[in-house]
Amino acid sequence: MSRGWVEDGFGAVADTFAENFRLFPELGAAVTVYAGGRKVVELWDGEAAPGRAWSAETVVPVFSCAKGIVSVVVHLLAQEGRLDLDAPIGTYWPSFVAHGKENISCRMVLGHRAGVPVLDKTLTFDEIAAWDPVIAAIEEQQPLWEPGSTYEYHGHVFGFVLGEVVRRITGQLPGAYFRTVIGDPLGLRAWIGLPAAELPTLARLAEADSRPGIDPEHLLMRIVTMNGALEFPGLDVPHGWNDPALLGMELPGAGAVASATGLAGVYAAAMTGLDGAPPLLSTATVDDALREVSSGVGFLGFDGGARWGSGFLLDSSFRPTLGPRSLANDGAGGQFAFADDEHGIAFAYTANRMIGHGDPRASRLVAALPRTGTK
């Protein structure tokens, strides 16, 4: 029996959430929905860790949902006039421009078009945790393609490049700045760099049996593992995704940890307003983020059906949402979050059973959302 509550009109979400536990190898999971800035669904069930039940406070690694958090911060800085998304990154970070990167903008990074999806240099785990060695390697990196000419998922480099721009403008790393301007003021349970005090609330990830292996030398695996320094798949190996040392560091491309309510709250705060407050992002800023930047066949020759705006997934067959006003991000474990300012909805699903590509759990919950009368 799911725990939590649901308002009238959202019962289909509760029914689908319960059904997911019957249809799929769910371990523990949660879903939260805001409508018009009010929480209307908060449900959880299952096991957070052996012998510990999931609770409303439970947080879990949400992988690339971190990109949504970073993108909200970047768009806020642009809205405040502190950052021009189409200006060369060298405007803010002069040493970035070496080796053919003089024309790369934040927009190109947000749309995965910058040509630096992976680094030639292989860094150690400790060097990645230290931040500055990654920044030095990015400065020395030559683009794999003419920046802006095509796209490919930028994995971890997405977070480090944009994060360094945030650091140079604000003086704080992106996870710390997010907590300063959004997370702490709004009391949201979402972090890039999990505080040690939150470890008792952390869910333990479990890998499903069906995830296929990929050659570790393949460019895609180099992208998602930073040349093997970070394991994937890999949960309980040294520095795997259950390691507090990994989750506690600033890894802004894929290292966010959040509860479903905290993650949904980020999107609600940004696009619909939260608890009566106006949205952080203006309509003009959302319009800008919604403009398609990348889709179709990418550098590796794949076309997974995804469409990218500036830092967010757009509505597509790959990740269906509520329509053309939805901004979203997903995570490698099946986690998913989005908001839609036309429907007034913000949504997040988190889980600790990682199912892999084609995982339908979150999409089924999205399909159960009402389509009208929620703004």
N, C-alpha and C positions, 0 to 999 in steps of 0.2 A: 504494500500500500504506500503510494507516494505521500510524502509529508509536505507541509506548506499550505498554500491557499491559492485560490483563483477566483476572480470576479465573474459575475454573470456575463455571458457573451464570449467568454474565453474557455469554456468547458472543453471544446475540441482539442485545445492544446494539452489540457490535463489528460484527456483520454489517449491522445497520441503518445504523450510522455510515458504513461503506464504501459501502453502497447509496445513501445520500444524495448522495454525490459523483457517482454515475452518473445519478441521477434529476433532480437540481436543479443550478442554476448555482453550485454551491459554489465559493468561491475558497480560503478557509482556514477551518478550524473545529476545535473541540475539545469533548470531553465528558468529564466526571468524575462518578463515582458513589461515594458512601460508603454502606456498609451496617454498621449497628451501630457507627458511628464510625470504621470502618476503610476506607481507600481500596481499592475493588475494581475500579474502571475508571478509567483515565487514558489517553485516546486523542487524537491530534491528526493533522492532515494538511493539505496544501495550502500556500498562499502567504500569508504575513503582509503582505508588501509586495513590489513588483516587485523580483525578484532576491533575496528573503529568505524562506526557508522558515519555516513555523510551527514553534514549539518548545513544550516543556512550560512555558516561562517567558512565552510570548507573552500580552500583555494587549490588550484591545480595549474600546472604548466599549460599555457595556451599557445605556445609556439609563435607562429607568425601573426597571430592576433596582435602581437606587439607592434606590427607595422601600422595598424590602425591608431594605436596610442601615439606613436611618433608622428603620424600624418596629421592628427588633430593638432598637436603642438606646432608643427611646421605651418599649418594653415592659419593658426592663431597668430603666429609671428608675422606672416604675410598680411593678415588682416590689420594688424597694428602698424603696418608700414615699416617694420624692422627687417623684412626679408622680401626680396623680389624673386619669385619662383623661377622666372625666366632669365635672370641675370646670371652670368658666369659664376660658378662657385668660387672662383678665384677672387671675386669681389670681397668675400668674407674670409677666405682661407687662401692667401696668396700662393703658398707652396703647393697647393693642390694641382696647379695647372701644368706641371711638368709632364713630359712624355706624351704630348698630344691630348691633354685634357683641358685645354684653355677654353673651349666652347661648351663644356658640360655644365648644365644648369641643374638646380634642384628638381625642376619639372622632369627632366630626363631621368633622374634617379627615381622619383616618385612613380614614373611610368615604366621603369625597368629598361630604359633605352640608353643608358649612359655608356654601355660597353665595358663595364667593370664588374661583371657578375661574380667574379672570383679573383683571387690574388695569385700571382705566380709564386710568391714567397709562402713557404709553409711555416706557420708560427706555432709555438707551443701553447698549451692550455694557459700557462701562467702569463705568457706574453699577451694572449687575447684578453685575459682578465685585467691586465695592467693598462689597457686601452692605447696608450701612446705608441707601442710597437705596431699595432694595427694601422694607426694613422700614418706612421712613417712608411709602412708597406704600401698603403694606398697612394701616397705621394709618388712612390717609385713605379707604380703600376702603369703600363701602357694599355689603352683600350683594346679589346679583342675585335672590335668593329668600329667603323666611323660613328662616333656618338650621334644619336638621333636617327640613324638609318634603319635600324631594326630593334628588336627587343628580346630579352630573355630574363627570366626571374633572377633578381639580384640578391636573393637569400639574405645572408648576414651583412654583405657589403652595403646594402640598402640602409641598414640601421647605423652603421659606423659612419658613412659619409654624411647622411642627414644629421646624425647625432653630433658630429664634430662641428657642423655648421651651427647647430643649436648651441653648442658649448661656446663657440666663438662669439655669438651674439649675446648670450645670457650669462655666461660664466659658469653654467652648470651643465653636467652631462644630461642627456635627454630624459632618463628615468627620474633623476632628481628634480629636473625642472618641471616635469609632469606632476610630480607630487606637490611641488611648491605652488603651482598655479591652478591645478585641477584636483588632484587626488586628495590632498590633505584638506583643503577648504570644503570639499564636498563629502569627505569621509568615505571615499570609494575604496573598496577592497580590490585594488589592482596596482601592480608594481612591475617595473623593470628593474630588478634588483630586490629580491625578497628580503625583508628584514628578518634577522634571526629570531626575533620575538614571535614571528608568524609561523615558524616551523611546526608547532603543534597542530596547526590547522591545515597543513599541507597534505593533499591527497597523494597517494603513491600510484604512479602510472603502471599499467600492465599492457604488454604487447599482445595483440591478437596473432593467431597462427598464420593468417593469410597474407601477410605483407611480403611481397616478393623481394628478393635480393637484387642489388644492382652492382655492377662492377665499380669498385671504389675509385678507379681511375677515370671513370666516365665524368664528363664535365658536370652533369647534373649532381652527381654525388660529391664532387669537389665543391660545388656551390653550397650544398646543404651541410657539409661537414667541415668547411674551411680547410680543405685538403687533408681531411682525416684527423684534425686536431679535436674535433667534436664528433662523438659517435652518433650515427643514425643509420638504421635503427640501433638503439643501444640505451638501455635504461639503468641497469645495475652494474655495468662495467665501470671501471674508474672514470670519473667525470662524465657519466651518463646522465640522462635527463631526470633521474631521481636524486642526483647529487646536490646537496645544499650549496656546495661551493659554486657549482654552475648556475644554479637558480639565484644565488645571491649577488652575482656580478652584473654589470651593465652589459647586456647582450641585446641591443635594441632592435635587431632584425628578427629575432625569434625567441627571446628569453623572457617574455612576460609571464607573470603568475597572477591569477585573478579568480575571484568567485564569479558565478554567473551574474549575480546582482551587481557586483562591482564593474564587470565588463559591460553589461547592458547600461549601467549608469554612465559610463564614459560616453557611449554613443547618444544616450538621451541628453546628457548635459550639452553635448556638442551640437545636436541637430534639432531637438524638440523642446529643449528646456527641461529642467529637473525640479520637481516639487515647487512649481510656481515661478521659478526663475526663468528669464529669457534664455534662448539657446546661445551658446558661446560663439557659434559660427553664424555669420549673417547669411541671408539668402544669396547674396552675391558671391560670398565665399563658397557656399555649397554648390552654386551653379558652376563655379570654376573647377571645383573638385570633380564634378560629374562629367565634365567634357572628356570623351574617350581619348586616351593617349595611345593605347596599345591593344591590339587584338590580332587574331589570325595566326598564321605560321610565324614562329619565332626563329631565333638564331640556330637552335638545335634541330629545326625542321618539324617541331611538334605544333599541333593546333589542338589544345585541350578544350577549346570553347570558351575560355576565360576572356573577359574584357576588363581593361584597367583604365580607371580615371587617374587622377593625381593622388596616388598613395592608397587607393581603395579599389576593391573589386566592384564592378558594376553588374547590374542584373543581367544574367545570361543563363543558358542551359547548363553551364558548368556549376553555377551557384545561383539558383533561383532565389529571388527576394520578393519584394512587393511591387516592383516596377521601376520605371526610369529615374525615380528620385531616391533610390536606395544606394547607400554607401556601405560597403561590407569588408570584412577580412575573415579568413579562416585559419585554422591551425592544423598541424600535422596529425594531431590525435583525434580529429573530427570536430574540434571546437569551432564555433562560428558566431559572429556578432555582426549586426548591422543596425542602421537606423534609416528611416524614411520620413522626410519632413512633409510630404503630401499626406500620408496616412497617419502621421503623428506617432509612429511606432518605433521603439527601440527594443532590441532582442538580443539575448545571448544564451548559448547552450555550451556547457562544459561537461567533460567526461574524463574518466581516467582509464577507460579501455580504449586503446588505440586500434582502430580497425583498418585504416588506410584508404587508398584511392577508391573513389566511388562510394564512400561511406554515406548512407542515406539518412542517418538518424536526425541530423539537424534540418535537412531539407523537408523531412516529413513534418517536423514541428512548425517550420515556416509555412508550409502548405495549410496547416490547421489554423493559422491566424485569420481573424476577420479582415475583410478588405475595405470596408467602408465604416464611416461613423466613429472613427477613433481620433481624428485630429483635434 
